[in-house]
């Protein structure tokens, strides 16, 4: 499936606290995931959920002055967890990263949160130290599932988590995604026990689980989970303008809509950031229709790929998740799908 770090220069780090014997409403079960960018990375954001929790997203409006992003923070802890961005800013300042000002630098760190407060103790949520540690640990290799911001994540009645995927297009452009799956909706069709998208059933090697397992899963699904919001970063090495990045962020949400149902509900704060490192300048394609500019064609290709990567990343995160505080995983509830 690949990784968002297949986009050269993108690094990912986690920091979390998880009590081994955590039960709902007690102990630690939250964390932070940080995506670091190479210098000169352009960013944008698109939010579709009715209950977002974000920071510095106004900076990413293409009509505003700041063009480049130093890091993106994905974190647990609801609005309290936005404090993790302070630690990332501190770490970046130590590296000399940020907008150069007369007295120093100001790192640009857009952030988004998931609502995971009821999983552990209400006051057990990420602080600035979480962000600092996550940034300091960032690399090309990173863990998936119940790690970082995915520790307290949930998808419907199942455990959610961190997932990633990537692909390389025919024009040499690489596109990747990392996601924290914490949706009110389901990643699994209750009628079949399989992903909503039929094409992913074979791709992930899944089979229809036995009827008794389906009954047990359906019995759990009585109402939308109050634990919600899926947040993600998609990235590419293509050279894109801020406005083009915005279109990629918009298109990426299709990946969530394909794999999570319902999606973008009033209970979710679904938010996708898009990053373009600009390391690959794609020459104009002579096959581009005369009514379409080369950039429009490129944005269309990258946006479609970003949606595909994000959809796969959602399933990777769900399949990799391990149980926390008694929240069952896909493998716990429907083990027959893996036989």
C-alpha positions in Angstrom: 0.0 0.0 0.0 3.0 2.3 0.5 3.3 5.3 2.8 2.9 9.0 2.8 6.7 9.2 3.4 7.2 7.8 -0.1 6.7 11.5 -1.0 10.4 12.5 -0.6 11.0 14.9 2.3 7.8 14.0 4.2 8.4 12.6 7.7 5.9 11.3 10.3 6.2 10.9 14.0 4.0 9.8 16.9 3.9 10.3 20.6 1.2 8.9 22.9 0.4 7.6 26.3 -1.6 4.4 26.7 -2.3 2.6 29.9 -2.1 -1.2 29.3 -5.2 -1.8 31.6 -7.1 1.3 30.4 -10.9 1.1 30.6 -13.4 3.6 29.2 -13.2 6.9 31.1 -10.1 6.1 33.1 -6.3 6.4 32.5 -4.4 7.4 29.4 -5.5 6.7 25.9 -4.6 9.6 23.6 -1.7 10.9 21.5 -0.4 13.0 18.7 0.9 12.4 15.2 3.0 15.0 13.3 3.7 15.3 9.6 6.9 17.3 8.9 7.5 18.9 5.5 10.6 19.9 3.6 11.2 23.6 3.2 9.0 25.3 0.6 6.0 23.0 0.9 2.7 24.5 -0.1 -0.4 23.6 1.9 -4.2 23.8 1.8 -7.1 22.4 3.8 -10.7 21.4 3.3 -13.1 20.6 6.1 -16.4 18.8 5.5 -17.6 17.7 8.9 -20.0 19.7 11.1 -17.9 19.7 14.2 -14.3 20.6 13.4 -11.5 21.3 15.8 -8.6 23.1 14.1 -5.8 25.7 14.4 -4.1 28.0 11.9 -6.3 26.7 9.0 -7.2 30.3 7.9 -3.5 30.7 7.0 -4.0 28.1 4.3 -6.6 30.0 2.4 -5.1 30.6 -1.1 -5.9 34.3 -0.9 -3.8 34.8 2.2 -0.1 35.7 2.4 1.6 32.6 4.0 2.4 30.1 1.3 4.5 27.4 3.0 3.8 24.9 5.8 6.4 23.6 8.2 4.3 20.8 9.8 0.8 19.5 10.3 -0.4 18.2 13.6 -3.1 15.5 13.9 -4.0 14.9 17.6 -6.3 13.5 20.1 -7.7 15.4 23.0 -10.4 17.4 21.2 -9.8 21.2 21.4 -7.5 20.7 24.4 -5.2 18.6 22.2 -4.4 21.6 20.0 -1.8 22.5 22.7 0.4 19.8 21.0 1.0 22.3 18.2 2.9 24.5 20.7 5.5 21.8 21.2 5.9 21.3 17.4 6.5 25.0 17.0 9.1 24.9 19.7 10.9 22.0 18.0 10.7 23.7 14.6 12.0 27.0 16.1 15.0 25.1 17.4 15.7 23.8 13.9 15.4 27.4 12.5 12.2 26.5 10.5 9.4 29.0 10.0 8.7 32.4 8.5 11.8 34.6 9.0 11.1 37.7 11.0 13.4 40.3 12.5 13.6 38.6 15.8 13.5 35.0 14.8 11.2 32.6 13.0 7.5 31.7 13.3 6.8 28.1 12.3 3.5 27.5 10.4 1.8 24.5 12.0 -1.8 23.9 11.0 -3.5 21.4 13.2 -6.7 19.3 13.6 -8.1 17.2 16.4 -10.3 14.1 17.0 -12.7 13.8 19.9 -11.4 10.9 22.0 -11.8 12.3 25.5 -14.2 9.6 26.8 -11.8 6.8 25.9 -9.4 7.6 28.7 -9.8 10.0 31.6 -11.2 13.3 30.5 -8.1 15.2 31.6 -5.7 12.8 30.0 -5.0 14.6 26.8 -2.0 15.7 24.7 0.1 18.6 25.8 2.9 20.6 24.1 5.3 17.9 25.1 3.4 15.4 23.0 3.9 17.5 19.9 7.6 18.1 20.7 8.3 14.4 21.1 6.3 13.5 18.0 8.2 16.0 15.9 11.5 14.9 17.3 10.8 11.2 16.5 9.6 11.8 12.9 11.1 9.7 10.2 10.3 7.8 7.0 9.2 4.7 9.0 6.3 5.0 11.4 3.9 2.6 13.2 0.3 2.2 12.2 -3.0 1.4 14.0 -3.2 2.2 17.7 -0.4 4.7 17.8 -0.1 8.5 18.0 -3.4 10.3 17.4 -5.0 6.9 16.7 -4.7 5.6 20.2 -8.1 6.7 21.3 -9.7 6.6 17.8 -12.9 4.7 17.0 -14.8 4.0 13.8 -18.5 3.2 14.5 -18.4 0.5 17.2 -14.9 -0.7 16.2 -11.4 0.5 17.0 -10.0 3.1 14.6 -6.4 4.1 14.1 -3.7 5.5 11.9 -3.3 4.3 8.3 -1.3 5.3 5.3 -1.0 4.5 1.6 0.7 5.9 -1.5 1.0 5.5 -5.3 3.1 6.8 -8.2 1.4 8.1 -11.3 2.5 7.5 -14.9 4.0 11.0 -15.0 6.4 10.2 -12.1 4.4 12.1 -9.5 4.1 10.4 -6.1 0.9 10.9 -3.9 0.4 9.6 -0.4 -1.9 9.9 2.6 -1.9 9.4 6.3 -5.2 9.3 8.2 -6.5 9.1 11.8 -9.8 7.2 11.5 -12.2 8.2 14.2 -15.6 8.3 12.4 -19.1 8.3 13.7 -20.0 6.1 10.7 -18.9 2.6 9.7 -15.9 1.4 7.7 -17.7 -2.0 7.4 -21.0 -2.8 5.8 -23.0 -4.4 8.6 -24.8 -6.6 6.0 -21.7 -8.3 4.8 -18.9 -7.6 7.3 -16.7 -6.3 4.5 -15.6 -2.9 3.3 -18.1 -0.7 1.5 -15.9 -0.6 -1.6 -16.1 -4.0 -3.4 -12.7 -3.4 -5.1 -10.9 -3.4 -1.7 -12.3 -6.8 -0.6 -9.9 -8.7 -2.9 -7.1 -6.1 -2.6 -7.0 -6.6 1.2 -7.5 -10.3 1.0 -10.9 -10.4 2.9 -13.7 -12.9 2.6 -17.3 -12.9 3.8 -17.4 -13.7 7.6 -19.8 -16.3 9.0 -23.4 -15.3 9.7 -23.0 -15.7 13.5 -20.2 -13.1 13.5 -22.3 -10.7 11.4 -25.1 -11.0 13.9 -22.8 -10.2 16.8 -21.5 -7.2 15.0 -24.9 -5.9 14.0 -26.1 -6.2 17.6 -23.4 -3.7 18.7 -24.4 -1.1 16.0 -27.3 0.7 17.7 -26.5 4.4 17.2 -23.8 6.7 15.9 -20.7 6.8 18.0 -20.1 10.1 19.9 -16.4 9.6 19.3 -15.9 11.2 15.9 -13.9 13.1 13.3 -11.5 11.7 10.7 -8.5 13.8 10.0 -5.9 13.3 7.4 -3.0 14.7 5.4 -2.5 14.0 1.7 0.8 14.9 0.1 2.5 15.0 -3.3 5.8 15.9 -4.8 4.2 17.7 -7.7 4.6 21.4 -8.1 1.2 22.9 -7.2 0.0 26.4 -6.4 -1.9 27.0 -3.1 -5.2 27.1 -5.1 -4.3 23.8 -6.8 -3.5 22.3 -3.4 -7.0 23.3 -2.2 -8.6 21.4 -5.1 -6.6 18.3 -4.1 -7.8 18.6 -0.5 -11.4 18.9 -1.8 -11.1 15.9 -4.1 -9.4 13.8 -1.3 -12.6 13.8 0.7 -14.0 11.4 -1.9 -11.7 8.8 -0.3 -13.5 9.2 3.1 -16.9 9.1 1.5 -16.1 5.8 -0.2 -14.9 4.0 2.9 -16.9 5.6 5.8 -20.7 5.6 5.9 -22.3 8.0 6.9 -19.5 10.5 6.3 -19.2 14.3 6.9 -22.1 14.2 9.5 -22.9 16.9 12.0 -21.1 14.8 14.6 -17.8 14.6 12.6 -15.2 17.3 12.0 -13.7 15.6 9.0 -10.7 17.6 7.8 -8.1 16.9 5.1 -4.9 18.9 4.6 -3.1 18.8 1.3 0.7 19.3 0.9 2.8 19.8 -2.3 6.6 19.7 -1.9 7.1 20.9 -5.5 10.1 18.6 -6.1 8.6 17.3 -9.4 7.8 19.8 -12.2 5.6 17.9 -14.6 6.0 19.1 -18.2 2.8 19.8 -20.2 1.1 16.7 -21.6 0.5 17.1 -25.4 -2.7 15.0 -24.9 -4.2 17.6 -22.6 -7.5 18.9 -24.2 -7.2 22.5 -25.4 -9.9 23.6 -23.0 -7.9 22.3 -20.1 -4.7 23.9 -18.8 -1.7 21.6 -17.9 -2.2 22.5 -14.2 -5.8 21.6 -14.3 -5.0 18.2 -15.8 -2.3 17.7 -13.2 -4.6 18.7 -10.3 -7.3 16.3 -11.6 -4.8 13.4 -11.7 -3.3 14.2 -8.2 -6.7 14.7 -6.7 -8.0 11.4 -7.9 -4.9 9.6 -6.7 -5.1 11.4 -3.3 -8.7 10.2 -2.9 -7.6 6.6 -3.7 -4.7 6.8 -1.3 -6.9 8.1 1.5 -9.5 5.4 1.0 -6.9 2.7 1.2 -5.3 4.4 4.2 -8.6 4.3 6.1 -8.8 0.5 5.7 -5.1 0.1 6.6 -5.8 2.0 9.8 -8.9 0.0 10.7 -7.2 -3.3 9.9 -4.0 -2.4 11.9 -5.9 -1.2 15.0 -5.5 -3.0 18.3 -8.1 -2.9 21.1 -8.1 -0.2 23.7 -10.4 0.2 26.7 -12.5 -2.8 25.6 -13.3 -1.3 22.2 -13.3 -4.2 19.8 -11.3 -4.3 16.6 -12.4 -5.5 13.1 -10.3 -8.6 13.7 -11.9 -9.2 17.1 -15.5 -8.9 15.8 -15.2 -10.5 12.4 -12.2 -12.8 12.5 -13.8 -15.0 9.7 -13.0 -12.2 7.2 -9.3 -13.0 7.5 -9.4 -16.8 7.2 
